[in-house]
Amino acid sequence: MAGYGENFNLMKMKLIGFGSIIIGFLVAASGYRYGSFGIGLAGVILLLIGIAFIVGHVLRRNERR
């Protein structure tokens, strides 16, 4: 994907962030439903990773202004 540069990297960060949030929420809900602490914790960790990617995306986007 040559030629896209910084915008492509920001788009990847946003997609990874939102994907991690959605998957993390589903995994955490599944862990809660079946009473599995480990699966619930894995979902929460995925949620936190997704939030970190979204915050990183916003910070990098605002850095250029």
C-alpha positions as CSV (number, residue, x, y, z in Angstrom):
1,M,0.0,0.0,0.0
2,A,2.7,2.5,-1.0
3,G,1.6,6.1,-1.3
4,Y,-1.0,6.1,1.5
5,G,1.5,6.9,4.3
6,E,0.2,8.3,7.5
7,N,-3.5,8.1,6.7
8,F,-3.3,4.4,6.1
9,N,-1.6,3.8,9.4
10,L,-4.2,5.9,11.2
11,M,-7.0,3.9,9.5
12,K,-5.3,0.6,10.6
13,M,-5.1,1.9,14.2
14,K,-8.8,2.8,14.1
15,L,-9.9,-0.5,12.6
16,I,-7.8,-2.6,15.0
17,G,-9.1,-0.5,17.9
18,F,-12.8,-0.9,17.0
19,G,-12.3,-4.6,16.2
20,S,-10.6,-5.2,19.5
21,I,-13.4,-3.4,21.4
22,I,-16.1,-5.4,19.7
23,I,-14.4,-8.8,20.0
24,G,-13.4,-7.9,23.6
25,F,-16.9,-7.0,24.6
26,L,-18.3,-10.3,23.1
27,V,-15.6,-12.4,24.8
28,A,-16.2,-10.6,28.2
29,A,-20.0,-11.1,27.8
30,S,-19.4,-14.8,27.0
31,G,-17.2,-15.2,30.0
32,Y,-19.8,-13.6,32.2
33,R,-22.6,-15.7,30.8
34,Y,-20.7,-19.0,31.4
35,G,-19.1,-17.9,34.7
36,S,-15.6,-18.2,33.4
37,F,-13.3,-15.6,35.1
38,G,-10.4,-16.3,32.7
39,I,-12.5,-15.7,29.6
40,G,-14.0,-12.6,31.1
41,L,-10.6,-11.3,32.0
42,A,-9.4,-11.9,28.4
43,G,-12.3,-9.9,27.1
44,V,-11.6,-7.0,29.4
45,I,-7.9,-7.0,28.3
46,L,-9.0,-6.9,24.6
47,L,-11.3,-4.0,25.5
48,L,-8.4,-2.1,27.1
49,I,-6.2,-2.8,24.1
50,G,-8.9,-1.5,21.8
51,I,-9.3,1.6,23.9
52,A,-5.6,2.2,23.8
53,F,-5.5,2.0,20.0
54,I,-8.4,4.4,19.7
55,V,-6.7,6.9,22.1
56,G,-3.5,6.5,20.1
57,H,-5.3,7.2,16.9
58,V,-6.9,10.4,18.2
59,L,-3.6,11.6,19.7
60,R,-1.7,11.0,16.4
61,R,-4.4,12.6,14.4
62,N,-4.4,15.7,16.6
63,E,-0.7,15.9,16.6
64,R,-0.6,16.9,12.9
65,R,-2.8,19.9,13.4
